[in-house]
Each structure stands twice: as structure tokens, then as C-alpha cells.
Amino acid sequence: MKQSVLDLQQEVNQTLGADLLSSEIALDELTIEVSVEKALEAFTKLRDELGFEQLIDLCGVDYLDYGQANWETMKAVNSGFSRGVFDFAEDESDDEQQMERRFAVVYHLLSIEHNRRVRVKVFPSEAAMPIVDSVISIWNCANWFEREAFDMFGIIFKGHPDLRRILTDYGFVGHPLRKDFPLTGHVEMRYDAEKGRVVYEPVSIENRVNVPRVIRKKSSPQTV
């Protein structure tokens, strides 16, 4: 483990103090977690006191069914994955769907002056409607990053000046990178020559179990 990363961890721990929920090093990279209530204050300290003047990336993460095999979808939500999902009992609770700490917003920060990086995680308090504060006031480049996370994961960034979809249509239903969003989607679009416009229709692709296959090359015939 690099000494520079250990030194960075110590500086971050001292600077953030009680605002820091966790701090760990893996593969010579420092990852910390701060609470959603103290996130803006922590980010301001990281920028002003530790020199992390640049936000490299911001993305959403869905931890639904995290750490479990891809095929064990009985514990995922009923529409999950479009991969061999079984029917649920009628009295199945919604605890799995509204699991705590389901969504996270991950920030990758860079200090050009000191040539070091840190990854910061913030978990919204509610999975039903994940909300975090916008960091545009700290790093203006977060504008489109936050719009992408809103579009793909449905994470609300409070204080964003123009929170609109950025990759899908404005009338798109759902959030494509959520793990309970079907792989085939909900609707499909085509151009209707008679109507002279694009129309949306229920998806016509039939969901099926996507079983992976192992393809091996045929062995070359032996020469005599």
C-alpha cells in the first residue's frame, strides 16, 4: 500500500472528522462515505482545504440484489432483469424493493495540484425517492453528470437549476439503469408513414431467459 494514499486518508479523516462515515483503501485508492445531510459541507472542505478542485465523474449505483448471483432473481423485484424471474407469492412484502441504502451517488475527485484522487459515496436516505443535494455550486461541471444520474437512476438532485432527462426522451417512463427495469424496456418506437410521425407502442419483444452459452472452437484434425 502506497504511503501517499495512507497520508491522504489521514488528512481526509482529520479534515472531515465526524462527518466521515467510513474510510477504506483498496487497490491503492481511497474511498470514503459521507452522510447525505453533511455532503455539501464535506465536499466544500475537500475542495477548499484539501485541494480537490476538480470533479472527474459523478454516477449513480443501484445496489438492488447486490452481492448475489445474477441468476438468483427470486429476491429481486418481480420485474427484475428479464432473466428467468419467478412469480412471487401474493403476500410478498416490499422490503426488498424499498431496501435501505439501495441507491448511491459516487463522486470521483481529483487534486491537480497534489496529484491525488478520492472517491466519495453518498447514500440517499430513502430508496423510494432518492434525493441528494446538487454539487453544482461547488463543481459547475456536475450539471450534466447529475442530469444523467437522474435520467438513468431516478435520483433527485435538490437545487439543480435544470434537472431534465439527458439521454432518453422527455416522456420516457422509468429509469433504464435501475436493476428492476426490464432489459427489453416498456415501449418501442417507430415511424408511422400514415400518421407522419413517430409513435410509441408496447414492446413486442418477448422476454426470455437469457442463458449464456459456452462456444468452443473445434479442435483441428490431427495430421498423420
Backbone bond lengths (Angstrom), bond angles and torsions (degrees), N, CA, C in turn:
res aa  C-N    CA-C-N  psi(-1)  N-CA   C-N-CA  omega(-1)  CA-C   N-CA-C  phi
1 M - - - 1.458 - - 1.528 109.64 -
2 K 1.341 115.39 131.86 1.450 120.04 -176.17 1.528 110.90 -69.64
3 Q 1.322 115.00 139.85 1.453 120.11 178.90 1.522 111.06 -65.88
4 S 1.328 116.34 -32.55 1.466 119.56 -179.38 1.525 111.59 -62.89
5 V 1.326 116.79 -35.60 1.463 120.17 178.94 1.528 110.08 -71.95
6 L 1.326 116.71 -38.09 1.465 120.35 176.61 1.528 110.92 -63.52
7 D 1.327 115.89 -40.93 1.466 119.82 177.54 1.526 110.86 -63.57
8 L 1.350 115.91 -40.92 1.460 119.85 178.36 1.520 110.66 -63.14
9 Q 1.320 116.99 -42.46 1.464 120.55 179.18 1.522 111.10 -60.00
10 Q 1.325 116.71 -41.47 1.457 120.76 179.78 1.534 110.68 -65.50
11 E 1.332 116.65 -42.03 1.471 120.17 179.32 1.529 111.10 -63.98
12 V 1.335 116.00 -42.85 1.461 119.96 -179.86 1.524 110.43 -64.85
13 N 1.313 116.37 -42.45 1.471 120.26 178.99 1.522 111.29 -60.57
14 Q 1.316 117.02 -42.35 1.451 120.99 -179.74 1.526 111.66 -69.41
15 T 1.330 116.73 -38.46 1.468 120.88 -176.67 1.519 112.19 -71.94
16 L 1.322 117.28 -44.25 1.464 120.96 -176.12 1.520 112.89 -85.96
17 G 1.314 117.08 -30.13 1.453 120.95 175.86 1.520 113.28 57.42
18 A 1.325 115.96 -123.63 1.464 121.31 -175.85 1.519 112.70 -69.89
19 D 1.338 117.61 -16.86 1.471 120.21 178.48 1.521 111.78 -72.17
20 L 1.321 117.34 -13.61 1.462 122.00 -177.24 1.524 109.68 -87.91
21 L 1.327 116.61 122.40 1.462 121.37 179.74 1.522 112.19 -89.86
22 S 1.319 117.56 -35.72 1.463 121.01 178.01 1.517 109.23 -156.64
23 S 1.332 114.62 156.85 1.460 121.42 179.81 1.517 108.05 -152.38
24 E 1.316 116.59 121.46 1.459 119.99 -179.12 1.520 110.70 -146.56
25 I 1.323 114.99 153.49 1.453 122.18 -179.95 1.515 108.95 -116.37
26 A 1.312 116.21 129.97 1.459 122.28 175.56 1.524 108.11 -142.59
27 L 1.323 116.02 131.85 1.465 121.60 -179.62 1.531 111.01 55.33
28 D 1.337 114.78 39.85 1.464 121.60 178.63 1.532 112.84 60.72
29 E 1.319 116.88 28.33 1.452 121.35 175.93 1.526 109.26 -126.30
30 L 1.323 116.03 136.20 1.455 121.53 -178.99 1.522 110.07 -93.29
31 T 1.328 115.90 127.59 1.455 122.33 175.70 1.516 108.71 -123.00
32 I 1.329 116.08 127.51 1.452 120.44 179.55 1.531 109.43 -124.18
33 E 1.323 115.28 161.58 1.461 120.72 176.20 1.521 108.62 -128.15
34 V 1.322 115.61 135.57 1.458 121.50 175.53 1.518 108.10 -125.45
35 S 1.321 116.28 155.53 1.457 120.36 -178.19 1.520 109.94 -73.28
36 V 1.330 115.04 155.01 1.458 119.69 -179.37 1.527 110.67 -65.29
37 E 1.322 117.89 -29.94 1.470 120.79 -179.69 1.528 112.33 -72.15
38 K 1.339 117.02 -32.66 1.462 121.80 -176.34 1.526 113.09 -103.32
39 A 1.337 117.00 8.72 1.464 120.29 -172.18 1.530 112.24 -61.68
40 L 1.327 117.92 -49.36 1.464 120.03 -177.41 1.521 111.68 -61.68
41 E 1.308 116.74 -41.53 1.465 120.52 178.13 1.523 110.86 -63.23
42 A 1.333 116.47 -41.73 1.463 120.28 179.74 1.519 110.90 -66.36
43 F 1.331 117.68 -42.37 1.463 120.68 -179.65 1.525 111.25 -64.88
44 T 1.306 116.53 -37.32 1.463 119.84 177.87 1.531 110.78 -63.28
45 K 1.323 117.44 -40.83 1.464 121.03 177.27 1.526 111.06 -66.17
46 L 1.329 116.65 -40.37 1.465 119.56 179.22 1.526 111.07 -62.79
47 R 1.313 116.82 -36.67 1.461 119.67 179.25 1.526 112.02 -76.13
48 D 1.329 116.77 -49.79 1.460 120.29 -170.97 1.519 113.61 -81.91
49 E 1.343 117.55 -35.76 1.460 119.96 -174.92 1.530 113.34 -98.43
50 L 1.329 117.61 -27.56 1.467 120.10 -178.30 1.526 112.98 -112.48
51 G 1.326 117.31 -0.64 1.460 120.24 171.39 1.514 116.27 80.26
52 F 1.331 118.68 19.93 1.463 120.07 177.22 1.526 108.19 -84.75
53 E 1.328 114.05 80.01 1.447 119.91 -172.50 1.526 113.77 -83.88
54 Q 1.322 117.46 -7.23 1.458 119.07 -175.10 1.534 111.44 -128.05
55 L 1.332 115.40 132.30 1.462 122.45 172.04 1.523 107.50 -94.67
56 I 1.335 116.04 112.88 1.457 121.14 -177.58 1.532 111.27 -79.97
57 D 1.313 115.79 -41.32 1.459 119.36 -176.31 1.515 109.80 -157.38
58 L 1.320 115.21 154.54 1.458 123.61 173.43 1.521 106.55 -142.29
59 C 1.305 116.57 129.82 1.467 118.98 -178.51 1.518 110.26 -146.72
60 G 1.318 115.83 161.32 1.445 122.04 174.89 1.515 110.81 -97.20
61 V 1.336 116.27 157.61 1.464 122.93 176.57 1.519 108.17 -137.51
62 D 1.325 116.21 136.43 1.456 121.97 175.37 1.528 107.51 -110.83
63 Y 1.332 116.96 114.80 1.464 122.05 -177.22 1.534 112.44 -94.81
64 L 1.339 117.62 17.10 1.455 120.07 178.18 1.531 110.23 -58.82
65 D 1.333 115.97 126.34 1.467 122.25 179.31 1.533 111.52 61.95
66 Y 1.320 116.38 26.05 1.472 121.07 -177.06 1.527 111.45 -64.32
67 G 1.318 116.10 137.21 1.452 121.58 176.21 1.503 114.73 84.28
68 Q 1.331 117.00 1.63 1.454 120.43 179.01 1.522 109.30 -107.52
69 A 1.327 116.04 158.91 1.453 120.42 -177.90 1.519 110.28 -61.02
70 N 1.326 115.97 146.29 1.451 121.34 -176.77 1.521 112.64 -60.53
71 W 1.328 116.87 -26.82 1.454 120.08 -174.84 1.517 112.74 -92.69
72 E 1.297 118.64 -13.61 1.461 120.78 -179.81 1.524 109.25 -84.58
73 T 1.314 115.43 73.34 1.460 119.67 -173.42 1.518 113.54 -92.03
74 M 1.339 117.57 6.42 1.454 118.90 177.42 1.520 111.78 -60.85
75 K 1.350 116.77 -27.58 1.453 120.10 -177.66 1.526 112.27 -95.82
76 A 1.328 116.80 -0.04 1.451 120.10 174.31 1.525 108.16 -87.18
77 V 1.319 115.84 173.38 1.463 118.16 179.76 1.516 109.99 -70.59
78 N 1.328 117.26 164.89 1.459 121.71 -168.41 1.515 113.60 -60.86
79 S 1.338 117.43 -29.49 1.458 120.05 -178.22 1.529 112.22 -96.72
80 G 1.312 117.01 9.67 1.460 121.20 -168.79 1.508 115.77 -65.01
81 F 1.315 115.91 134.63 1.459 125.79 165.88 1.522 116.21 70.10
82 S 1.316 120.14 -26.08 1.460 123.01 -169.50 1.523 110.51 59.24
83 R 1.314 117.70 30.22 1.462 121.15 -179.03 1.526 108.31 -125.13
84 G 1.283 117.94 89.77 1.453 121.14 172.79 1.507 114.28 56.57
85 V 1.315 118.62 43.74 1.458 121.57 179.87 1.522 108.73 -79.97
86 F 1.323 117.37 131.38 1.446 122.21 -178.95 1.522 110.17 -89.23
87 D 1.342 115.54 160.51 1.456 120.04 176.74 1.517 110.40 -71.52
88 F 1.302 116.12 143.35 1.455 121.89 -179.69 1.515 111.02 -96.39
89 A 1.300 115.54 156.77 1.459 119.86 173.16 1.522 108.63 -68.50
90 E 1.341 115.54 152.55 1.453 119.27 -176.20 1.519 112.17 -64.56
91 D 1.332 117.47 -27.56 1.451 119.86 -177.40 1.519 112.74 -93.46
92 E 1.336 116.51 15.58 1.460 119.77 178.66 1.530 108.83 -61.85
93 S 1.312 116.91 129.21 1.467 120.26 -178.44 1.513 110.38 -77.23
94 D 1.336 115.23 166.22 1.460 120.94 179.64 1.510 111.97 -94.48
95 D 1.336 117.81 14.58 1.453 120.32 -176.40 1.517 111.60 -61.07
96 E 1.336 116.87 -39.63 1.455 119.85 -178.92 1.523 110.31 -66.98
97 Q 1.359 116.06 -39.08 1.455 119.22 -177.01 1.526 110.99 -68.44
98 Q 1.326 117.13 -34.15 1.449 121.14 -177.53 1.526 110.60 -108.67
99 M 1.305 117.50 36.52 1.448 122.27 -177.33 1.520 110.72 -58.60
100 E 1.312 115.73 146.31 1.453 119.99 177.01 1.527 109.82 -69.87
101 R 1.307 115.24 147.86 1.462 121.60 178.58 1.529 111.56 57.14
102 R 1.309 115.49 37.56 1.467 117.98 177.66 1.521 110.99 -73.30
103 F 1.330 116.87 -44.82 1.459 120.85 -176.96 1.526 110.90 -104.55
104 A 1.313 114.56 149.27 1.463 120.67 174.76 1.524 108.49 -140.50
105 V 1.319 114.67 151.23 1.464 121.22 170.28 1.525 106.69 -111.39
106 V 1.326 115.60 127.31 1.465 121.28 -175.35 1.523 108.78 -113.35
107 Y 1.324 115.30 128.59 1.461 122.42 -178.46 1.532 108.81 -115.07
108 H 1.331 116.51 132.56 1.462 121.68 176.12 1.530 107.77 -111.30
109 L 1.325 115.55 116.08 1.460 121.22 -175.15 1.524 110.77 -110.45
110 L 1.321 115.11 147.57 1.470 121.81 -179.70 1.519 110.09 -129.78
111 S 1.325 115.20 133.88 1.465 121.43 169.96 1.518 107.28 -104.98
112 I 1.320 115.85 107.24 1.461 119.95 179.90 1.525 110.27 -68.85
113 E 1.319 116.54 -39.11 1.466 121.18 -178.18 1.525 111.82 -61.98
114 H 1.343 116.25 -43.01 1.468 119.90 -175.93 1.530 113.12 -101.76
115 N 1.337 116.70 -2.48 1.467 122.76 178.08 1.533 111.25 54.59
116 R 1.313 116.65 58.35 1.450 120.68 177.88 1.534 109.99 -149.45
117 R 1.317 114.91 159.23 1.455 121.36 -173.87 1.518 110.52 -129.98
118 V 1.329 114.64 158.76 1.465 120.55 174.94 1.526 108.18 -149.00
119 R 1.317 115.07 144.04 1.465 121.61 176.69 1.523 107.93 -108.14
120 V 1.324 116.82 131.95 1.462 121.87 -177.39 1.526 109.16 -121.93
121 K 1.343 115.91 131.56 1.463 121.34 177.42 1.527 109.84 -112.25
122 V 1.325 114.64 138.35 1.460 121.78 175.34 1.527 107.42 -130.97
123 F 1.337 116.32 124.90 1.463 121.66 179.60 1.523 109.42 -103.96
124 P 1.345 118.42 118.29 1.469 120.09 173.90 1.524 110.30 -60.19
125 S 1.318 115.85 151.86 1.457 120.14 -174.26 1.523 112.92 -76.32
126 E 1.328 118.59 -24.62 1.454 121.73 -177.67 1.517 110.16 -124.21
127 A 1.350 115.99 128.62 1.462 120.11 178.11 1.525 111.58 -77.04
128 A 1.349 116.85 -29.32 1.465 119.94 -178.53 1.519 111.20 -63.29
129 M 1.328 117.17 -38.67 1.458 122.11 176.19 1.523 108.71 -142.46
130 P 1.338 116.78 84.31 1.468 119.96 -177.39 1.525 111.53 -68.49
131 I 1.336 115.47 124.93 1.464 121.17 -178.13 1.525 109.22 -131.41
132 V 1.320 116.36 131.53 1.463 122.49 172.56 1.522 107.76 -134.53
133 D 1.316 116.31 162.37 1.462 120.69 177.58 1.523 110.56 -76.39
134 S 1.314 116.45 140.91 1.459 120.96 174.72 1.525 110.31 -69.56
135 V 1.332 116.45 143.56 1.471 120.69 179.13 1.526 111.08 -106.18
136 I 1.335 117.42 18.88 1.465 120.43 -179.87 1.524 111.22 -61.10
137 S 1.329 116.65 -33.58 1.467 119.41 179.63 1.526 111.61 -66.72
138 I 1.315 117.09 -18.94 1.467 121.30 179.51 1.531 110.66 -99.23
139 W 1.333 116.24 -48.13 1.466 121.96 176.47 1.521 107.24 -128.96
140 N 1.330 116.13 107.54 1.460 120.54 -175.00 1.523 112.49 -63.16
141 C 1.335 117.09 -25.13 1.464 120.51 -178.53 1.523 112.43 -68.32
142 A 1.342 118.02 -8.21 1.463 120.93 -179.55 1.523 112.38 -71.17
143 N 1.322 117.70 -9.07 1.464 121.54 -174.12 1.528 112.23 -52.99
144 W 1.326 117.45 -58.20 1.461 120.32 -176.77 1.519 111.61 -74.66
145 F 1.326 117.38 -31.99 1.473 119.79 176.61 1.532 110.46 -59.27
146 E 1.319 116.01 -44.55 1.462 119.72 -178.93 1.520 111.46 -69.05
147 R 1.305 117.22 -35.40 1.459 119.95 176.72 1.529 110.38 -64.76
148 E 1.312 117.48 -37.72 1.462 120.84 178.36 1.527 110.92 -66.08
149 A 1.339 117.18 -44.73 1.464 120.36 178.96 1.521 110.85 -64.62
150 F 1.332 117.42 -35.04 1.461 120.90 175.42 1.526 110.68 -65.44
151 D 1.316 116.74 -44.57 1.460 121.51 -178.02 1.531 111.31 -66.12
152 M 1.321 117.65 -46.81 1.458 121.41 -173.09 1.530 113.46 -81.79
153 F 1.349 117.41 -32.51 1.462 120.50 -174.11 1.533 114.09 -118.82
154 G 1.312 118.31 -12.01 1.452 120.48 -178.45 1.520 113.45 76.66
155 I 1.319 118.04 21.19 1.464 121.96 178.05 1.526 109.04 -81.31
156 I 1.328 116.35 127.78 1.463 121.90 -179.01 1.528 109.24 -89.89
157 F 1.333 116.37 130.39 1.464 121.24 177.83 1.530 108.23 -108.69
158 K 1.318 114.32 101.74 1.464 121.12 -175.95 1.527 110.16 -66.63
159 G 1.323 115.81 127.66 1.450 121.10 -179.75 1.513 113.88 95.98
160 H 1.328 117.78 -2.26 1.468 120.01 176.61 1.526 109.42 -67.65
161 P 1.327 118.22 132.99 1.469 120.25 -174.09 1.522 114.40 -74.28
162 D 1.337 118.82 -18.28 1.462 120.28 -174.81 1.523 109.38 -155.67
163 L 1.323 116.98 65.34 1.466 121.46 -174.26 1.525 109.66 -81.13
164 R 1.338 115.59 94.28 1.462 122.21 177.69 1.524 109.11 -128.47
165 R 1.326 115.41 163.48 1.450 119.85 173.65 1.524 109.52 -61.54
166 I 1.325 115.81 149.79 1.459 119.61 -175.59 1.528 112.49 -126.66
167 L 1.334 117.89 -23.77 1.464 121.96 -178.57 1.523 112.65 -112.98
168 T 1.307 118.21 -28.86 1.460 121.63 179.14 1.523 109.91 -107.51
169 D 1.343 115.55 172.00 1.464 120.11 178.25 1.520 110.31 -65.52
170 Y 1.310 116.17 154.74 1.460 120.89 -179.23 1.527 111.42 -62.08
171 G 1.339 117.29 -30.73 1.445 120.58 179.73 1.510 113.99 -93.27
172 F 1.326 117.38 12.06 1.469 121.46 -178.32 1.528 109.84 -64.05
173 V 1.337 115.78 140.61 1.460 121.41 -179.25 1.523 109.48 -102.65
174 G 1.315 117.19 124.67 1.458 121.11 177.56 1.513 112.80 95.33
175 H 1.318 114.82 -178.42 1.464 121.79 -177.32 1.529 108.11 -132.44
176 P 1.331 118.43 109.85 1.469 123.34 -165.51 1.521 116.36 -60.99
177 L 1.326 120.03 -27.01 1.461 119.91 -177.01 1.524 113.35 -94.43
178 R 1.321 117.23 3.03 1.463 118.52 171.26 1.530 108.42 -70.81
179 K 1.308 116.83 141.69 1.459 119.66 -174.67 1.521 113.63 -72.01
180 D 1.327 117.82 -12.95 1.454 119.22 175.26 1.522 112.06 -95.21
181 F 1.335 116.95 9.03 1.459 121.15 176.97 1.528 108.34 -88.20
182 P 1.359 119.16 124.57 1.474 120.55 -176.35 1.524 112.21 -62.54
183 L 1.323 115.57 143.84 1.462 120.50 -178.27 1.521 111.84 -61.12
184 T 1.328 117.51 -30.59 1.457 120.85 -178.96 1.524 112.38 -83.76
185 G 1.322 117.66 -8.63 1.447 120.80 -178.29 1.519 111.80 79.29
186 H 1.315 116.34 -174.14 1.466 121.94 -178.41 1.525 112.09 -105.91
187 V 1.329 117.41 -35.80 1.461 121.20 -177.82 1.527 109.70 -134.75
188 E 1.325 115.31 161.65 1.452 121.49 173.50 1.526 108.39 -129.15
189 M 1.309 117.00 157.52 1.459 120.94 -176.26 1.527 110.41 -124.00
190 R 1.307 114.87 150.28 1.469 121.35 177.11 1.518 108.08 -153.46
191 Y 1.325 115.22 162.46 1.469 119.64 176.95 1.507 109.39 -90.51
192 D 1.315 117.31 124.96 1.452 123.26 179.04 1.526 108.44 -98.61
193 A 1.345 115.64 114.07 1.462 120.22 -176.58 1.512 112.16 -67.28
194 E 1.338 117.24 -34.65 1.457 120.12 -179.52 1.528 111.54 -68.90
195 K 1.338 116.10 -41.18 1.463 119.90 -179.91 1.519 111.87 -83.35
196 G 1.343 115.31 -18.39 1.461 119.35 179.01 1.509 113.80 70.25
197 R 1.337 117.39 28.61 1.452 120.95 -179.76 1.534 109.65 -156.42
198 V 1.310 114.90 171.37 1.459 121.36 176.17 1.523 109.01 -80.26
199 V 1.323 116.56 135.28 1.461 121.10 179.56 1.520 109.19 -121.34
200 Y 1.317 115.02 151.00 1.466 122.00 178.09 1.521 109.05 -109.07
201 E 1.319 116.37 135.36 1.460 122.32 -178.84 1.519 109.25 -136.56
202 P 1.358 117.05 157.16 1.471 118.77 175.37 1.523 110.61 -57.30
203 V 1.307 115.91 143.48 1.454 120.00 -175.84 1.521 110.43 -60.82
204 S 1.345 116.75 135.90 1.461 121.54 -177.11 1.525 112.25 -99.17
205 I 1.335 117.62 -5.69 1.458 120.62 179.99 1.520 108.83 -76.56
206 E 1.306 116.34 130.12 1.457 120.67 -179.17 1.519 110.24 -81.87
207 N 1.332 115.84 127.91 1.462 119.84 176.52 1.521 109.90 -65.63
208 R 1.305 116.49 138.86 1.454 120.45 177.52 1.517 108.79 -147.66
209 V 1.309 115.64 160.31 1.447 120.42 179.34 1.519 109.09 -70.34
210 N 1.293 116.21 123.16 1.464 120.92 -176.18 1.525 109.31 -93.24
211 V 1.321 115.87 79.56 1.465 120.57 -177.02 1.522 109.74 -81.37
212 P 1.312 117.51 124.06 1.462 118.80 -179.93 1.517 111.51 -70.22
213 R 1.296 116.19 148.22 1.450 121.80 178.01 1.524 109.83 -117.38
214 V 1.300 115.79 146.41 1.455 121.35 176.03 1.514 108.27 -99.45
215 I 1.294 116.56 118.11 1.467 121.44 -179.04 1.514 108.27 -105.39
216 R 1.294 115.60 120.52 1.460 121.08 179.79 1.519 109.41 -112.00
217 K 1.299 115.30 142.12 1.455 119.79 176.74 1.526 109.65 -70.92
218 K 1.325 115.34 141.63 1.437 119.06 176.76 1.529 110.15 -68.57
219 S 1.290 115.15 136.78 1.473 117.99 179.68 1.506 109.74 -69.84
220 S 1.302 115.54 141.06 1.464 120.43 -178.02 1.519 109.64 -69.99
221 P 1.315 117.87 141.47 1.465 120.20 -179.49 1.527 110.46 -62.29
222 Q 1.291 113.51 142.65 1.450 118.35 179.86 1.530 109.97 -73.72
223 T 1.256 113.74 139.38 1.465 118.75 177.58 1.514 110.13 -93.63
224 V 1.299 115.35 139.37 1.455 120.79 -178.85 1.514 109.83 -91.88
